[in-house]
Amino acid sequence: MFWKNRRNDCAHAKGNTISYPHVESFWLFLQSNLPKFVVNGGREFILQGIKNHFDPTRTPVGTTIDPSINKIKTSIDVVDY
């Protein structure tokens, strides 16, 4: 909600000032949450990535699965583990 309101401040020429702290905070927010911004949600994205990893027609045998595993913490809520 906060970032939606900041977007509206910018897009609709509201009277609120947008400065470098907003930009830096938004950048950190994006970096931390980027894996969650996917169609159908984070869990489905991760599960499909794991399925694709173990499909030899999509991923060469011997390729590390670490990138998919590393996304779990930021893409899936703990209650969904």
N, CA, C and O atoms as a MOPAC input file, in Angstrom:
PM7 MOZYME 1SCF
protein

 N      0.82800 1    -1.17900 1     0.00000 1
 C      0.00000 1     0.00000 1     0.00000 1
 C      0.88500 1     1.26100 1     0.00000 1
 O      0.59500 1     2.23100 1    -0.69900 1
 N      1.96500 1     1.22900 1     0.79200 1
 C      2.85400 1     2.38600 1     0.85900 1
 C      3.40500 1     2.71800 1    -0.52600 1
 O      3.36500 1     3.87100 1    -0.95600 1
 N      3.92700 1     1.69300 1    -1.22900 1
 C      4.54600 1     1.94800 1    -2.52700 1
 C      3.50700 1     2.33000 1    -3.58300 1
 O      3.80300 1     3.11100 1    -4.48700 1
 N      2.31100 1     1.79100 1    -3.47400 1
 C      1.23700 1     2.20100 1    -4.38000 1
 C      0.95000 1     3.68600 1    -4.19700 1
 O      0.76600 1     4.40900 1    -5.17600 1
 N      0.91100 1     4.13700 1    -2.96400 1
 C      0.65900 1     5.55600 1    -2.69200 1
 C      1.80400 1     6.43500 1    -3.19200 1
 O      1.56500 1     7.53700 1    -3.68500 1
 N      3.05000 1     5.95700 1    -3.06800 1
 C      4.17800 1     6.74300 1    -3.59900 1
 C      4.10800 1     6.79900 1    -5.12500 1
 O      4.43600 1     7.81900 1    -5.73100 1
 N      3.68700 1     5.71600 1    -5.72800 1
 C      3.50900 1     5.71000 1    -7.18300 1
 C      2.47200 1     6.74700 1    -7.58200 1
 O      2.66900 1     7.48700 1    -8.54500 1
 N      1.37200 1     6.80200 1    -6.84700 1
 C      0.33300 1     7.78600 1    -7.14200 1
 C      0.82800 1     9.21200 1    -6.92000 1
 O      0.44700 1    10.12300 1    -7.65400 1
 N      1.67700 1     9.40800 1    -5.90900 1
 C      2.27400 1    10.73300 1    -5.69600 1
 C      3.01900 1    11.18400 1    -6.94600 1
 O      2.92800 1    12.34300 1    -7.35000 1
 N      3.75300 1    10.26000 1    -7.55100 1
 C      4.54300 1    10.59300 1    -8.74000 1
 C      3.67200 1    10.72900 1    -9.99000 1
 O      3.79800 1    11.69900 1   -10.73800 1
 N      2.80400 1     9.77100 1   -10.20600 1
 C      2.03300 1     9.72500 1   -11.44900 1
 C      0.97900 1    10.81700 1   -11.53900 1
 O      0.63100 1    11.25200 1   -12.63700 1
 N      0.47200 1    11.26100 1   -10.40500 1
 C     -0.62900 1    12.22300 1   -10.42300 1
 C     -0.21800 1    13.59100 1    -9.88600 1
 O     -1.06600 1    14.40500 1    -9.52000 1
 N      1.08100 1    13.83300 1    -9.84300 1
 C      1.61700 1    15.13100 1    -9.41800 1
 C      1.01900 1    15.58900 1    -8.09300 1
 O      0.59600 1    16.73500 1    -7.94500 1
 N      0.99300 1    14.67100 1    -7.14000 1
 C      0.52400 1    15.03200 1    -5.79700 1
 C      1.55900 1    15.95700 1    -5.16100 1
 O      2.66300 1    16.10100 1    -5.68700 1
 N      1.22600 1    16.56700 1    -4.06900 1
 C      2.10500 1    17.53800 1    -3.44500 1
 C      3.23700 1    16.96400 1    -2.61900 1
 O      4.06300 1    17.71700 1    -2.10300 1
 N      3.29800 1    15.62500 1    -2.47900 1
 C      4.33900 1    15.01000 1    -1.65800 1
 C      5.67400 1    14.96900 1    -2.39800 1
 O      5.72500 1    14.73300 1    -3.60500 1
 N      6.74100 1    15.20100 1    -1.65600 1
 C      8.08300 1    15.17900 1    -2.22900 1
 C      8.58500 1    13.74500 1    -2.30900 1
 O      8.46100 1    12.97900 1    -1.35300 1
 N      9.14800 1    13.39200 1    -3.45000 1
 C      9.80600 1    12.10500 1    -3.64200 1
 C     11.28900 1    12.40800 1    -3.82100 1
 O     11.67200 1    13.17600 1    -4.70300 1
 N     12.12300 1    11.79400 1    -2.97100 1
 C     13.54600 1    12.10200 1    -2.99400 1
 C     14.35100 1    10.80300 1    -2.97700 1
 O     13.78000 1     9.71200 1    -2.99400 1
 N     15.68100 1    10.92800 1    -2.94400 1
 C     16.55300 1     9.76800 1    -3.02000 1
 C     16.30000 1     8.73000 1    -1.92800 1
 O     16.47100 1     7.54400 1    -2.20700 1
 N     15.90200 1     9.09500 1    -0.69300 1
 C     15.62700 1     8.02900 1     0.28300 1
 C     14.46000 1     7.13100 1    -0.14900 1
 O     14.47100 1     5.92700 1     0.10800 1
 N     13.45900 1     7.72200 1    -0.80600 1
 C     12.34900 1     6.91600 1    -1.30700 1
 C     12.84500 1     5.94400 1    -2.37900 1
 O     12.48300 1     4.76800 1    -2.38400 1
 N     13.67000 1     6.45000 1    -3.27600 1
 C     14.17800 1     5.63100 1    -4.37400 1
 C     15.04100 1     4.49500 1    -3.82600 1
 O     14.90200 1     3.35100 1    -4.25900 1
 N     15.92300 1     4.79500 1    -2.88700 1
 C     16.78400 1     3.76600 1    -2.31700 1
 C     15.97300 1     2.72900 1    -1.54100 1
 O     16.25600 1     1.53300 1    -1.62500 1
 N     14.98100 1     3.17300 1    -0.79600 1
 C     14.12900 1     2.24100 1    -0.05300 1
 C     13.34200 1     1.34700 1    -1.00500 1
 O     13.20000 1     0.14600 1    -0.77500 1
 N     12.83100 1     1.95300 1    -2.08000 1
 C     12.07700 1     1.17500 1    -3.04600 1
 C     12.97700 1     0.14600 1    -3.72700 1
 O     12.56300 1    -0.98900 1    -3.96500 1
 N     14.20100 1     0.54500 1    -4.03700 1
 C     15.14700 1    -0.37600 1    -4.66100 1
 C     15.41800 1    -1.57300 1    -3.74800 1
 O     15.42900 1    -2.71100 1    -4.21600 1
 N     15.63500 1    -1.33200 1    -2.45700 1
 C     15.85500 1    -2.42600 1    -1.51300 1
 C     14.61600 1    -3.31500 1    -1.39700 1
 O     14.72600 1    -4.53800 1    -1.30700 1
 N     13.44000 1    -2.69000 1    -1.40100 1
 C     12.19100 1    -3.44800 1    -1.36500 1
 C     12.09500 1    -4.36900 1    -2.58300 1
 O     11.74500 1    -5.54300 1    -2.46000 1
 N     12.40700 1    -3.82600 1    -3.75000 1
 C     12.35400 1    -4.63900 1    -4.97000 1
 C     13.35200 1    -5.79200 1    -4.91600 1
 O     13.01100 1    -6.92200 1    -5.26600 1
 N     14.57300 1    -5.51800 1    -4.48500 1
 C     15.58800 1    -6.56500 1    -4.40500 1
 C     15.15500 1    -7.68100 1    -3.45600 1
 O     15.37100 1    -8.86100 1    -3.73600 1
 N     14.55200 1    -7.30700 1    -2.34600 1
 C     14.15100 1    -8.29400 1    -1.34800 1
 C     12.93100 1    -9.09400 1    -1.77900 1
 O     12.77300 1   -10.24600 1    -1.37300 1
 N     12.08000 1    -8.51000 1    -2.58200 1
 C     10.80300 1    -9.14300 1    -2.90400 1
 C     10.64100 1    -9.54700 1    -4.35700 1
 O      9.58700 1   -10.05700 1    -4.73600 1
 N     11.65700 1    -9.33300 1    -5.17900 1
 C     11.53000 1    -9.60300 1    -6.60500 1
 C     11.03000 1   -11.01200 1    -6.93600 1
 O     10.18700 1   -11.15500 1    -7.82200 1
 N     11.51900 1   -12.06400 1    -6.25200 1
 C     11.01400 1   -13.39800 1    -6.59600 1
 C      9.52000 1   -13.56900 1    -6.34600 1
 O      8.90000 1   -14.46800 1    -6.91400 1
 N      8.93500 1   -12.72000 1    -5.50600 1
 C      7.50300 1   -12.82400 1    -5.21400 1
 C      6.64400 1   -12.21900 1    -6.31400 1
 O      5.44300 1   -12.48200 1    -6.36100 1
 N      7.22200 1   -11.42000 1    -7.19600 1
 C      6.46600 1   -10.75900 1    -8.25400 1
 C      6.41400 1   -11.63900 1    -9.48600 1
 O      7.09600 1   -11.38100 1   -10.47800 1
 N      5.60300 1   -12.67700 1    -9.41600 1
 C      5.45400 1   -13.59600 1   -10.52900 1
 C      3.97800 1   -13.92500 1   -10.71300 1
 O      3.18900 1   -13.81700 1    -9.77400 1
 N      3.61400 1   -14.32100 1   -11.90900 1
 C      2.24600 1   -14.73800 1   -12.17700 1
 C      1.96400 1   -15.99900 1   -11.38600 1
 O      2.80400 1   -16.89700 1   -11.32900 1
 N      0.81000 1   -16.07600 1   -10.78400 1
 C      0.34800 1   -17.23300 1    -9.99800 1
 C      1.03300 1   -17.36400 1    -8.63900 1
 O      0.83100 1   -18.37400 1    -7.96500 1
 N      1.82600 1   -16.39800 1    -8.21400 1
 C      2.39900 1   -16.43000 1    -6.88200 1
 C      3.73600 1   -17.13600 1    -6.78500 1
 O      4.16400 1   -17.81000 1    -7.72200 1
 N      4.39100 1   -16.97800 1    -5.64800 1
 C      5.74100 1   -17.46600 1    -5.43700 1
 C      5.87700 1   -18.97000 1    -5.35600 1
 O      6.79000 1   -19.53500 1    -5.95700 1
 N      4.99000 1   -19.63600 1    -4.62800 1
 C      5.13700 1   -21.07100 1    -4.43300 1
 C      5.04400 1   -21.82200 1    -5.76200 1
 O      5.85400 1   -22.70600 1    -6.03900 1
 N      4.05900 1   -21.46800 1    -6.57500 1
 C      3.88700 1   -22.13600 1    -7.86300 1
 C      5.11600 1   -21.92300 1    -8.76600 1
 O      5.54800 1   -22.83200 1    -9.47500 1
 N      5.65900 1   -20.71400 1    -8.72000 1
 C      6.84800 1   -20.38600 1    -9.50900 1
 C      8.02800 1   -21.26000 1    -9.10200 1
 O      8.72900 1   -21.80300 1    -9.95500 1
 N      8.24400 1   -21.39400 1    -7.79300 1
 C      9.35900 1   -22.20500 1    -7.28300 1
 C      9.15300 1   -23.67400 1    -7.64300 1
 O     10.08200 1   -24.33500 1    -8.10700 1
 N      7.94400 1   -24.18600 1    -7.43100 1
 C      7.68000 1   -25.59000 1    -7.74500 1
 C      7.88300 1   -25.87900 1    -9.23200 1
 O      8.43600 1   -26.91700 1    -9.59500 1
 N      7.43600 1   -24.96100 1   -10.08900 1
 C      7.64200 1   -25.16500 1   -11.52000 1
 C      9.12900 1   -25.13200 1   -11.86400 1
 O      9.59100 1   -25.90300 1   -12.70500 1
 N      9.87500 1   -24.24400 1   -11.21700 1
 C     11.31700 1   -24.17800 1   -11.44600 1
 C     12.02400 1   -25.46100 1   -11.03800 1
 O     12.95900 1   -25.89800 1   -11.70800 1
 N     11.57800 1   -26.06900 1    -9.93500 1
 C     12.17200 1   -27.32900 1    -9.48300 1
 C     11.82200 1   -28.45400 1   -10.45600 1
 O     12.67500 1   -29.26700 1   -10.81100 1
 N     10.55800 1   -28.49000 1   -10.88200 1
 C     10.16000 1   -29.50300 1   -11.88200 1
 C     10.98500 1   -29.34600 1   -13.16100 1
 O     11.46500 1   -30.32800 1   -13.72600 1
 N     11.14100 1   -28.11200 1   -13.60400 1
 C     11.93000 1   -27.86500 1   -14.81800 1
 C     13.38300 1   -28.29200 1   -14.63700 1
 O     14.01100 1   -28.80400 1   -15.56400 1
 N     13.91000 1   -28.07500 1   -13.42800 1
 C     15.30500 1   -28.43700 1   -13.16000 1
 C     15.53400 1   -29.93400 1   -13.35800 1
 O     16.55300 1   -30.34300 1   -13.91400 1
 N     14.58400 1   -30.74800 1   -12.90200 1
 C     14.74700 1   -32.19500 1   -12.98900 1
 C     14.21300 1   -32.78400 1   -14.29500 1
 O     14.15500 1   -34.00500 1   -14.44200 1
 N     13.82900 1   -31.94600 1   -15.22600 1
 C     13.42800 1   -32.38100 1   -16.55900 1
 C     14.64900 1   -32.24800 1   -17.47100 1
 O     15.05300 1   -31.13200 1   -17.79800 1
 N     15.24700 1   -33.38100 1   -17.88700 1
 C     16.48400 1   -33.31200 1   -18.68100 1
 C     16.30800 1   -32.65500 1   -20.05300 1
 O     17.29400 1   -32.31000 1   -20.70300 1
 N     15.06300 1   -32.48000 1   -20.49600 1
 C     14.85500 1   -31.78500 1   -21.77300 1
 C     14.93100 1   -30.26900 1   -21.59800 1
 O     15.02200 1   -29.53000 1   -22.57800 1
 N     14.89400 1   -29.80900 1   -20.34200 1
 C     14.94500 1   -28.36600 1   -20.06600 1
 C     16.24600 1   -27.93200 1   -19.41200 1
 O     16.72800 1   -26.82300 1   -19.64400 1
 N     16.81500 1   -28.81400 1   -18.59100 1
 C     18.01400 1   -28.45800 1   -17.82500 1
 C     19.06300 1   -29.55100 1   -17.99700 1
 O     18.76000 1   -30.72700 1   -17.79300 1
 N     20.28300 1   -29.18900 1   -18.36500 1
 C     21.33500 1   -30.19600 1   -18.51400 1
 C     21.60100 1   -30.93900 1   -17.20300 1
 O     21.61100 1   -30.33800 1   -16.12900 1
 N     21.81300 1   -32.24200 1   -17.30300 1
 C     22.13100 1   -33.06000 1   -16.13400 1
 C     23.39000 1   -32.51200 1   -15.47800 1
 O     24.34600 1   -32.14400 1   -16.16100 1
 N     23.38600 1   -32.46000 1   -14.15300 1
 C     24.53600 1   -31.96700 1   -13.41000 1
 C     24.46000 1   -30.49300 1   -13.06200 1
 O     25.31600 1   -29.98700 1   -12.33600 1
 N     23.44100 1   -29.78500 1   -13.56800 1
 C     23.26100 1   -28.37000 1   -13.24900 1
 C     22.80600 1   -28.25000 1   -11.79600 1
 O     21.91800 1   -28.98200 1   -11.35900 1
 N     23.40800 1   -27.33800 1   -11.05500 1
 C     23.05400 1   -27.16600 1    -9.64600 1
 C     21.64000 1   -26.61500 1    -9.48800 1
 O     21.19000 1   -25.78300 1   -10.27600 1
 N     20.96000 1   -27.08900 1    -8.46800 1
 C     19.61200 1   -26.61500 1    -8.17200 1
 C     19.64600 1   -25.45600 1    -7.17700 1
 O     18.59700 1   -24.92700 1    -6.80900 1
 N     20.81900 1   -25.06400 1    -6.74600 1
 C     20.96500 1   -24.00800 1    -5.73200 1
 C     20.17900 1   -22.72800 1    -6.03100 1
 O     19.56700 1   -22.18700 1    -5.11000 1
 N     20.16100 1   -22.21600 1    -7.26000 1
 C     19.39200 1   -20.98900 1    -7.50100 1
 C     17.91000 1   -21.12500 1    -7.14200 1
 O     17.32100 1   -20.19500 1    -6.59100 1
 N     17.30700 1   -22.26700 1    -7.44600 1
 C     15.89600 1   -22.47400 1    -7.08200 1
 C     15.74100 1   -22.59700 1    -5.57600 1
 O     14.81500 1   -22.02500 1    -5.00000 1
 N     16.62400 1   -23.32500 1    -4.93900 1
 C     16.55800 1   -23.50300 1    -3.48800 1
 C     16.73900 1   -22.16600 1    -2.77300 1
 O     16.05600 1   -21.89800 1    -1.78400 1
 N     17.63900 1   -21.33400 1    -3.25700 1
 C     17.89000 1   -20.03900 1    -2.62300 1
 C     16.69600 1   -19.09500 1    -2.71500 1
 O     16.57600 1   -18.18100 1    -1.89900 1
 N     15.81800 1   -19.29400 1    -3.68200 1
 C     14.63700 1   -18.43800 1    -3.83600 1
 C     13.52100 1   -18.79900 1    -2.86500 1
 O     12.61200 1   -17.99600 1    -2.65600 1
 N     13.56700 1   -19.98500 1    -2.26700 1
 C     12.47800 1   -20.44200 1    -1.40000 1
 C     12.25200 1   -19.48400 1    -0.24100 1
 O     11.11200 1   -19.12200 1     0.04800 1
 N     13.31600 1   -19.07200 1     0.42400 1
 C     13.18100 1   -18.23100 1     1.61600 1
 C     12.48600 1   -16.90200 1     1.31500 1
 O     11.73300 1   -16.40100 1     2.15100 1
 N     12.72500 1   -16.33100 1     0.14900 1
 C     12.13400 1   -15.03500 1    -0.17200 1
 C     10.86100 1   -15.14300 1    -0.99200 1
 O     10.18600 1   -14.13800 1    -1.21700 1
 N     10.52000 1   -16.34200 1    -1.44300 1
 C      9.35900 1   -16.49000 1    -2.32100 1
 C      8.17200 1   -17.18700 1    -1.68700 1
 O      7.04200 1   -17.04600 1    -2.15400 1
 N      8.41900 1   -17.93000 1    -0.63600 1
 C      7.35100 1   -18.72700 1    -0.02700 1
 C      7.23100 1   -18.35400 1     1.44500 1
 O      8.22600 1   -18.29700 1     2.16700 1
 N      6.00600 1   -18.10400 1     1.87900 1
 C      5.76100 1   -17.83000 1     3.28400 1
 C      6.06800 1   -19.07600 1     4.11100 1
 O      5.86900 1   -20.19800 1     3.64500 1
 N      6.55000 1   -18.88000 1     5.33500 1
 C      6.95400 1   -19.98700 1     6.19100 1
 C      5.80300 1   -20.97900 1     6.38600 1
 O      6.03900 1   -22.18700 1     6.41600 1
 N      4.57500 1   -20.49800 1     6.51800 1
 C      3.42700 1   -21.39600 1     6.71900 1
 C      3.21200 1   -22.32000 1     5.52900 1
 O      2.55700 1   -23.35300 1     5.66900 1
 N      3.74400 1   -21.97600 1     4.36200 1
 C      3.58200 1   -22.79100 1     3.17000 1
 C      4.74000 1   -23.75300 1     2.93100 1
 O      4.71700 1   -24.51800 1     1.96700 1
 N      5.77000 1   -23.72200 1     3.81000 1
 C      6.89500 1   -24.63800 1     3.63200 1
 C      6.39300 1   -26.06700 1     3.68300 1
 O      7.18200 1   -27.00300 1     3.55500 1

